[in-house]
Amino acid sequence: MSLPSEGNQLVNVVVLLGAAVVAVPLFKRLGLGSVLGYLAAGLAIGPFGMGLFSDPKSILHVAELGVVMFLFIIGLEMQPSRLWKLRGEIFGLGVAQVLACGALLTGVGLLAGLSGPAAFMAAMGFVLSSTAIVMQILAERGEAASGPGQRIVSILLLEDLAIVPLLALASLLAPAGGVQHGDPWLQAAIAVGCILALLAAGRWLLNPLFRLLAAAHAREVMTAAALLVVLGAALLMELGGLSMAMGAFLAGVLLSESTFRHQLEAEVEPFRGILLGLFFLGVGMSLDLSAVVREWPLILAAVIVFMLVKSAGVYVVARALRATHAEAMTRAALLAQGGEFAFVLYGAAATAGIFDAHTGAVLTAVVIISMAFTPLCVLALRWLLPKPTPSMEGVDVAKDLDGCVLIVGFGRFGQIVTQAMLARDLKVSILDTDTDAIRAAAKWGVKVYYGDGTRVDMLRTAGAENACVILICIDNPRSVNHMVKLVKAEFPLVKVAVRAYDRIHSLALAKEGVDYQVRETLESALAFGEAALRVVGVPADEAAEVAQDVRKRDTERFELEVAGGLFAGRSLLYGNMSSAPDGKNDKPDRETAEMAPSPQA
């Protein structure tokens, strides 16, 4: 039974939101990612699942706006200068991958018995990877701005551009009885005209428009204007026969250097998130399970072969252009699927008579299943790719060291501490596990050895037993605690000074009996506060007295907390609640009371 499509639209909305709210957190908890959760939820409530919706195409039509807005936000992050730097990746790497994968998959289609035009269209539809899925995974992994991530974004941009000539080719490859859609040269001219119109609007109209609206101080008008720009650019590109997503991307690029960029991103982001999730739900609903059941051997074989062949093509191109094995494997796993533009291309090919409805349904099912497999392929990389081993070139492992001071950790904190030790001509041994940092230190005349301070054998070879003091300067509280216990157990006569993460960590270290600990932000924050007082007009000597008073109170408070617990010294804490006559909190603030990650750091 399907839900009413006209009577109570609110029921449809509630079902869609409910499916997403249940499935997405569950799939993320299982480590499968939000995209697979949306696809599974769409399949469950769609016409081939529980049948709560009978027309997923209508949902997809609206939900495509999620992809449009996603591309607009990506465009906002891509300043023209940045895009110019990526021109080699976009038109070099992107074109090479599209051509290589297209040729390989066309060969697969020909071997499967398709005609030349049908094999080409089937292949090129699968070549166009899912921008929405790949960008969502990159965002979740925090890799969208990394070097490898930027190269993947470049490929996706080229694939989005490729839909334009491919749609024109669909008309040119149509058989004599197929449906033609006008003069392809005229369509190309219209497309170019639409692009030029959008560029002109972005160059001379958008910034003045937003300055005028900002002067009105109406938040809702700015939101409406942001949506108008995104949807207007998408509509203009669609009228020109191009991709709506490409129009939104160009609009984002044109506004990327605008002073209103961050505000526009904040206005569009909520709509982008909801509509993109709706898009994935619609894709899940579109999977025709009856066709899959009837043709499951063919569809399963096509999914496996297409994904393997495309992955191989992506990997070979990546390696040929000097990508590392790990980057090439990651790129192959992320781009192995077909994408949302395949639906557009297959629809145009079917309309042009290049292949029949049955072939179109099978190919659409292949693309959707490949999209669902992508998060699983990415998860499989954890087992396929070994953990990278650091290059030891130019790096010496700690062995037979005899420094008076043993410093563990040569990051921002450890580097400053080292300067104090060297200034007094003390013999210093320094350990770190970051080989890049070790090589960089050598350029500045500082010798750092490779060694893991959480291992007792490494500490022994680094001379911990005979050191006057061990300075633990790493920023991982768990590793610090493990190291302190290790040193206290194995080298009880050696003094230990420790960098603490926050107040709670300091209290824990004090109970472990370290000789000295300091919270990593304490002194810098006191210096900052003293400088801020001078900025607002407090005389320098008074500002210094205030900083000294805060330091003294903090020390007294800490001693009370060591003896009586975290809240024992709360009367010494300045506050801004009016309930206490002296201006101090009668109760600890929420951050301290709830013992947040950095309580009164």
TIKOL-657756 format. One line per field, with one value per residue (C-alpha): residue number from 1; residue in one letter; x, y, z. Coordinates in steps of 0.5 Angstrom, whole numbers, plus 2048, in hexadecimal, padded with zeros to 3 digits. Each point is the difference from the previous one (the first is absolute). Example, Ala and Ser with C-alpha at 12.3 -4.5 7.8 and 13.67 -1.06 7.14 Angstrom:
BEGIN
drendo <- 1:2
tido <- A:S
px <- 819:802
py <- 7F7:807
pz <- 810:7FE
//
This chain:
BEGIN
drendo <- 1:2:3:4:5:6:7:8:9:10:11:12:13:14:15:16:17:18:19:20:21:22:23:24:25:26:27:28:29:30:31:32:33:34:35:36:37:38:39:40:41:42:43:44:45:46:47:48:49:50:51:52:53:54:55:56:57:58:59:60:61:62:63:64:65:66:67:68:69:70:71:72:73:74:75:76:77:78:79:80:81:82:83:84:85:86:87:88:89:90:91:92:93:94:95:96:97:98:99:100:101:102:103:104:105:106:107:108:109:110:111:112:113:114:115:116:117:118:119:120:121:122:123:124:125:126:127:128:129:130:131:132:133:134:135:136:137:138:139:140:141:142:143:144:145:146:147:148:149:150:151:152:153:154:155:156:157:158:159:160:161:162:163:164:165:166:167:168:169:170:171:172:173:174:175:176:177:178:179:180:181:182:183:184:185:186:187:188:189:190:191:192:193:194:195:196:197:198:199:200:201:202:203:204:205:206:207:208:209:210:211:212:213:214:215:216:217:218:219:220:221:222:223:224:225:226:227:228:229:230:231:232:233:234:235:236:237:238:239:240:241:242:243:244:245:246:247:248:249:250:251:252:253:254:255:256:257:258:259:260:261:262:263:264:265:266:267:268:269:270:271:272:273:274:275:276:277:278:279:280:281:282:283:284:285:286:287:288:289:290:291:292:293:294:295:296:297:298:299:300:301:302:303:304:305:306:307:308:309:310:311:312:313:314:315:316:317:318:319:320:321:322:323:324:325:326:327:328:329:330:331:332:333:334:335:336:337:338:339:340:341:342:343:344:345:346:347:348:349:350:351:352:353:354:355:356:357:358:359:360:361:362:363:364:365:366:367:368:369:370:371:372:373:374:375:376:377:378:379:380:381:382:383:384:385:386:387:388:389:390:391:392:393:394:395:396:397:398:399:400:401:402:403:404:405:406:407:408:409:410:411:412:413:414:415:416:417:418:419:420:421:422:423:424:425:426:427:428:429:430:431:432:433:434:435:436:437:438:439:440:441:442:443:444:445:446:447:448:449:450:451:452:453:454:455:456:457:458:459:460:461:462:463:464:465:466:467:468:469:470:471:472:473:474:475:476:477:478:479:480:481:482:483:484:485:486:487:488:489:490:491:492:493:494:495:496:497:498:499:500:501:502:503:504:505:506:507:508:509:510:511:512:513:514:515:516:517:518:519:520:521:522:523:524:525:526:527:528:529:530:531:532:533:534:535:536:537:538:539:540:541:542:543:544:545:546:547:548:549:550:551:552:553:554:555:556:557:558:559:560:561:562:563:564:565:566:567:568:569:570:571:572:573:574:575:576:577:578:579:580:581:582:583:584:585:586:587:588:589:590:591:592:593:594:595:596:597:598:599:600:601
tido <- M:S:L:P:S:E:G:N:Q:L:V:N:V:V:V:L:L:G:A:A:V:V:A:V:P:L:F:K:R:L:G:L:G:S:V:L:G:Y:L:A:A:G:L:A:I:G:P:F:G:M:G:L:F:S:D:P:K:S:I:L:H:V:A:E:L:G:V:V:M:F:L:F:I:I:G:L:E:M:Q:P:S:R:L:W:K:L:R:G:E:I:F:G:L:G:V:A:Q:V:L:A:C:G:A:L:L:T:G:V:G:L:L:A:G:L:S:G:P:A:A:F:M:A:A:M:G:F:V:L:S:S:T:A:I:V:M:Q:I:L:A:E:R:G:E:A:A:S:G:P:G:Q:R:I:V:S:I:L:L:L:E:D:L:A:I:V:P:L:L:A:L:A:S:L:L:A:P:A:G:G:V:Q:H:G:D:P:W:L:Q:A:A:I:A:V:G:C:I:L:A:L:L:A:A:G:R:W:L:L:N:P:L:F:R:L:L:A:A:A:H:A:R:E:V:M:T:A:A:A:L:L:V:V:L:G:A:A:L:L:M:E:L:G:G:L:S:M:A:M:G:A:F:L:A:G:V:L:L:S:E:S:T:F:R:H:Q:L:E:A:E:V:E:P:F:R:G:I:L:L:G:L:F:F:L:G:V:G:M:S:L:D:L:S:A:V:V:R:E:W:P:L:I:L:A:A:V:I:V:F:M:L:V:K:S:A:G:V:Y:V:V:A:R:A:L:R:A:T:H:A:E:A:M:T:R:A:A:L:L:A:Q:G:G:E:F:A:F:V:L:Y:G:A:A:A:T:A:G:I:F:D:A:H:T:G:A:V:L:T:A:V:V:I:I:S:M:A:F:T:P:L:C:V:L:A:L:R:W:L:L:P:K:P:T:P:S:M:E:G:V:D:V:A:K:D:L:D:G:C:V:L:I:V:G:F:G:R:F:G:Q:I:V:T:Q:A:M:L:A:R:D:L:K:V:S:I:L:D:T:D:T:D:A:I:R:A:A:A:K:W:G:V:K:V:Y:Y:G:D:G:T:R:V:D:M:L:R:T:A:G:A:E:N:A:C:V:I:L:I:C:I:D:N:P:R:S:V:N:H:M:V:K:L:V:K:A:E:F:P:L:V:K:V:A:V:R:A:Y:D:R:I:H:S:L:A:L:A:K:E:G:V:D:Y:Q:V:R:E:T:L:E:S:A:L:A:F:G:E:A:A:L:R:V:V:G:V:P:A:D:E:A:A:E:V:A:Q:D:V:R:K:R:D:T:E:R:F:E:L:E:V:A:G:G:L:F:A:G:R:S:L:L:Y:G:N:M:S:S:A:P:D:G:K:N:D:K:P:D:R:E:T:A:E:M:A:P:S:P:Q:A
px <- 800:803:7FF:7FB:804:7FB:7FC:805:807:802:800:805:805:7FF:801:807:802:7FF:803:807:800:7FF:805:806:802:7FF:805:805:800:802:805:7FD:7FF:7FA:7FF:7FF:7FB:7FC:800:7FD:7FB:7FE:7FF:7FC:7FB:800:7FB:804:801:7FA:7FD:7FF:801:7FF:803:807:802:7FC:804:806:7FE:800:806:804:801:804:805:7FF:801:806:804:7FE:804:806:800:800:807:803:803:801:808:7FF:7FC:806:805:7FC:7FF:805:7FC:7F9:802:806:7FF:7F8:800:805:7FC:7F9:803:804:7FA:7FB:804:801:7F8:7FE:804:7FD:7F9:802:802:7F9:7FD:7FE:800:806:7FB:7FD:807:803:7FA:7FF:808:800:7FA:804:806:7FC:802:7FB:802:7FB:802:808:800:7FC:805:805:7FD:7FF:807:802:804:7FD:805:806:805:7FD:7F9:801:802:7F9:7FC:804:7FE:7F9:7FF:803:7FB:7FA:803:800:7F8:7FF:804:7FD:7F9:802:803:7F9:7FD:805:800:7F9:7FE:7FB:7FA:802:7FE:804:800:802:807:805:804:7FB:7FF:808:7FF:7FA:805:806:7FB:7FD:807:802:7FA:801:807:7FE:7FB:805:805:7FB:7FA:801:804:7FC:7FA:802:803:7F9:7FD:805:7FE:7F9:802:7FA:803:7FA:802:807:7FE:7FB:805:805:7FB:7FE:807:801:7FA:800:807:7FE:7F9:805:804:7FA:7FD:807:7FF:806:801:7FC:806:805:7FC:800:807:802:7FB:804:807:7FE:7FE:806:804:7FA:7FF:7FA:802:800:7F9:7FE:803:7FC:7F9:801:803:7F9:7FC:806:801:7F8:7FF:807:7FD:7FA:803:804:7F9:7FD:806:7FE:7F9:802:803:7FB:800:7FC:805:805:7FD:7FF:806:805:805:801:800:804:805:800:801:806:803:7FF:802:806:802:7FF:804:806:7FF:800:806:804:7FF:802:806:802:800:804:7FB:802:7FD:7FC:7FD:7FF:7FC:7FC:7FE:7FE:7FC:7FC:7FF:7FE:7F9:7FB:7FD:7FA:801:800:7F8:800:804:7FD:7F9:803:802:7FA:7FC:805:7FF:807:7FD:7FA:7FC:802:808:7FF:7FC:806:805:7FD:7FF:808:802:7FB:803:807:7FF:7FD:807:804:800:802:806:802:800:804:806:801:802:803:805:805:801:805:807:804:807:806:804:805:7FD:804:7FC:802:806:805:7FE:803:7FC:7FF:7F9:7FC:7FA:7FB:7FC:803:7F9:7FE:801:806:804:7FF:802:807:802:800:804:805:801:803:805:7FC:801:7FA:7FD:7F9:7FB:7FB:7FC:7FE:806:7FE:801:806:803:7FD:804:807:7FF:800:806:7FC:801:7FA:800:7FA:7FD:7FA:800:7FA:805:804:806:800:801:805:804:7FF:803:7FA:803:806:7FD:7FF:7F9:7FB:7FC:7F9:7FE:7FB:7F9:7FC:7FD:800:807:802:7FD:803:807:7FF:7FE:806:805:7FE:800:807:804:7FD:806:800:7FC:7FA:7FD:7FA:7FC:7F9:7FA:7FB:7FE:7FD:806:805:7FC:801:808:800:7FD:805:806:803:805:7FE:7FA:7FD:7F9:802:7FC:801:806:7FE:7F9:803:804:7FA:7FC:805:801:7F8:800:805:7FC:7FA:804:802:807:805:802:7F9:7FF:807:7FD:7F9:804:804:7FA:7FC:806:801:7F8:801:806:7FC:7FA:804:803:7F9:7FD:806:7FE:7F8:7FE:7FE:7FC:804:803:7FA:7FF:807:7FD:7FE:7F9:7FB:7F9:7FD:7FE:806:802:807:7FF:802:7FC:7FC:800:805:7FE:7FD:807:803:7FA:7FF:808:800:807:803:7FD:803:806
py <- 800:807:806:805:805:806:7FF:801:801:801:7F9:7FF:805:7FC:7F9:803:804:7FA:7FB:804:801:7F9:7FD:805:800:7F8:800:805:7FC:7FA:804:7FF:808:804:7FF:7F9:801:805:7FB:7FA:805:802:7F8:7FE:806:800:7FC:7FA:800:801:804:807:804:7FE:805:801:804:806:800:800:806:804:7FD:801:807:7FD:7FE:807:804:7FB:802:807:800:7FC:806:805:7FC:801:807:801:800:7F9:7FD:803:7FC:7FA:801:7FA:7FB:802:800:7FB:7FB:801:7FF:7FA:7FD:801:7FE:7F9:7FE:802:7FB:7FB:7FF:801:7FA:7FC:803:7FD:7F9:800:801:807:804:805:806:7FC:7FE:807:803:7FB:800:808:800:7FC:804:806:7FE:803:807:7FF:7FA:801:807:7FE:7FA:805:805:7FB:7FD:808:7FF:805:805:7FB:800:7F9:802:806:7FC:7FC:806:802:7FA:800:808:7FD:7FA:806:804:7F9:7FF:806:7FD:7F9:803:803:7F9:7FC:804:7FF:7F9:7FF:7FB:802:7FF:803:806:806:807:805:803:7FE:806:804:7FD:801:807:801:7FC:805:806:7FE:7FF:807:803:7FC:803:807:800:7FD:806:806:7FE:7FB:804:807:7FC:7FD:807:803:7FA:800:808:7FE:7FC:7FA:7F9:7FD:804:7FE:7F9:801:803:7FA:7FB:805:800:7F8:7FE:806:7FE:7F8:802:804:7FA:7FC:804:800:7F8:800:7FD:804:7FE:803:807:800:7FE:806:804:7FE:801:807:802:7FD:806:804:803:7FC:7F9:7FE:803:7FC:7FA:800:802:7FA:7FB:7FE:7FF:7FC:7FB:7FE:800:7FC:7FB:800:7FF:7F9:7FE:801:7FC:7FA:801:7FF:7F9:7FC:7F9:7FD:801:7FE:7FA:7FE:802:7FF:7FC:805:806:7FD:7FE:807:803:7FC:801:807:802:7FC:802:808:7FF:7FD:806:805:7FC:800:807:802:7FC:803:807:7FE:7FF:7FC:7F9:802:806:7FC:7FB:805:803:7FA:7FE:807:800:7F9:802:803:806:804:803:7F9:800:807:7FD:7F9:804:804:7FA:7FC:806:800:7F9:7FD:7FB:7FD:801:7F9:802:807:7FD:7FB:805:804:7FB:7FE:808:800:7FA:802:806:7FC:7FC:806:801:7F9:800:806:7FC:7FA:805:7FF:7F9:801:805:7FF:806:804:7FF:807:801:7FF:804:805:7FE:7FC:7FB:802:7FB:801:807:803:807:804:802:7FB:804:7FB:804:806:803:808:7FF:7FB:805:806:7FC:7FD:807:801:7FA:802:807:7FD:7FB:7FA:7FA:7FE:7FA:801:7FB:800:7FB:805:7FF:806:805:7FC:802:807:801:7FE:806:804:7FD:7FC:7F8:7FC:7F9:7FB:7FD:7FE:802:7FC:7FA:7FE:7FD:807:804:7FB:801:808:800:801:7FC:805:806:806:801:7FE:805:7FD:805:7FD:802:7F9:800:7F8:7FF:805:7FC:7F9:803:803:7F9:7FD:805:800:7F8:7FF:806:802:805:804:807:801:806:800:804:7FF:801:803:801:7F9:7FD:804:7FE:7F8:802:803:7F9:7FC:804:804:805:805:801:806:801:801:807:803:804:803:801:804:804:801:803:805:802:801:804:805:800:802:806:7FD:802:7FB:800:7FE:7FB:7FD:800:7FD:7FA:7FF:7FF:7FB:7FC:800:7FE:7FB:7FD:800:7FD:7FA:7FF:7FF:7FC:7FB:7FF:801:7FF:804:805:801:806:803:806:803:800:807:800:804:7FE:806:7FB:800:807:800:7FE:7F9:7FA:7FD:7FA:7FD:802:7FB:7FE:7FE:7FD:7FB:7FF:802:7FE:806:802:807:7FE
pz <- 800:7FE:804:7FD:7FB:800:807:805:7FE:807:801:7FA:804:806:7FD:7FD:806:804:7FB:800:808:801:7FB:7FF:808:800:7F9:803:807:7FC:7FC:7F9:7FF:7FF:7F9:800:806:7FB:7FB:804:803:7F9:7FE:806:7FF:7F9:7FB:800:807:805:7FA:804:7FA:7F9:7FC:802:7FA:802:807:7FC:7FC:806:803:7FB:803:805:7FB:7FD:807:802:7FA:801:807:7FD:7FB:806:802:7F9:7FF:7F8:802:803:7FA:7FC:804:7FF:7F8:7FF:805:7FD:7F8:801:805:7FF:7F9:800:805:7FC:7F9:803:804:7FB:7FB:804:802:7F9:7FE:806:7FD:7F9:803:803:7FA:800:7F9:800:802:805:803:800:803:806:801:800:805:805:7FF:803:807:806:802:806:803:7FF:802:806:802:7FF:805:805:800:800:7F9:7FC:801:7FF:7FA:7FE:802:7FB:7FB:800:800:7FA:7FD:802:7FD:7F9:800:802:7FA:7FC:800:7FB:7FA:802:800:7F9:7FE:802:7FA:7FB:801:800:7FB:7FA:804:806:803:7FE:804:7FB:7FE:804:7FE:802:807:801:7FE:805:805:7FF:800:807:803:7FE:803:806:800:7FF:805:805:7FE:800:804:806:804:800:801:806:803:7FF:803:806:801:801:806:7FF:801:7FC:7FA:800:800:7FB:7FC:801:7FE:7FA:7FD:801:7FD:7FB:7FD:800:7FC:7FB:7FF:7FF:7FB:7FC:800:805:807:806:805:7FB:800:808:800:7FB:805:806:7FC:7FE:807:804:800:803:807:800:7FF:807:801:7FA:802:807:7FC:7FB:805:803:7FA:7FC:806:800:7F8:7FF:805:7FD:7F9:803:802:7F9:7FD:805:7FE:7F9:800:7FD:804:7FB:7FA:805:802:7F8:7FE:806:7FD:7FA:805:805:7FB:7FD:806:802:7F9:7FF:807:7FF:7F9:802:807:7FB:7FC:805:804:7F9:7FE:808:800:7F9:802:806:806:805:801:806:7FD:7F9:804:804:7FA:7FC:806:800:7F9:7FE:800:7FB:802:800:7F9:7FD:801:7FC:7FA:800:800:7FA:7FC:801:7FD:7FA:7FF:802:804:802:807:803:7FE:804:806:801:7FF:805:805:7FF:801:807:802:7FF:804:806:7FF:801:807:801:7FB:804:806:7FD:7FF:807:7FF:7F9:802:805:805:7FD:802:801:7FC:804:7FB:804:807:805:805:808:802:806:801:807:800:807:7FE:7FC:7FC:7FD:7FB:7FB:7FE:801:808:800:7FB:805:806:7FC:7FF:808:801:7FA:802:807:7FC:803:7FC:7FD:7FD:7FC:7FE:7FB:7FB:7FA:7FB:7FC:807:801:7F9:801:807:7FD:7FB:806:803:805:801:801:800:7FE:807:803:807:802:7FF:806:7FB:7FC:806:803:7F9:801:806:805:806:800:7FE:806:7FD:7FB:7FD:7FD:7FB:7FC:7FF:801:807:7FF:7FE:805:806:7FD:800:807:803:7FC:802:807:800:7FC:802:807:801:7FA:801:7FB:7FD:7FC:7FB:803:7FB:805:807:801:7FD:805:806:7FD:7FF:807:803:7FC:804:7FA:802:7FC:7FB:7FC:7FC:7F9:800:807:7FF:7F9:802:806:7FB:7FB:806:802:7F9:7FF:807:7FD:7F9:804:804:806:802:7FF:807:802:7FB:802:807:7FE:7FC:806:804:7FC:7FF:808:801:7FB:803:807:7FD:7FD:807:803:7FA:801:807:7FF:7F9:7FA:804:806:7FE:7FC:805:7FD:7F9:7FD:7FD:7FD:803:805:805:804:803:7FE:7F9:801:7FE:806:7FB:7FB:7F9:7FB:7FD:807:802:7FB:7FF:7F9:7FC:802:807:802:7FC
//
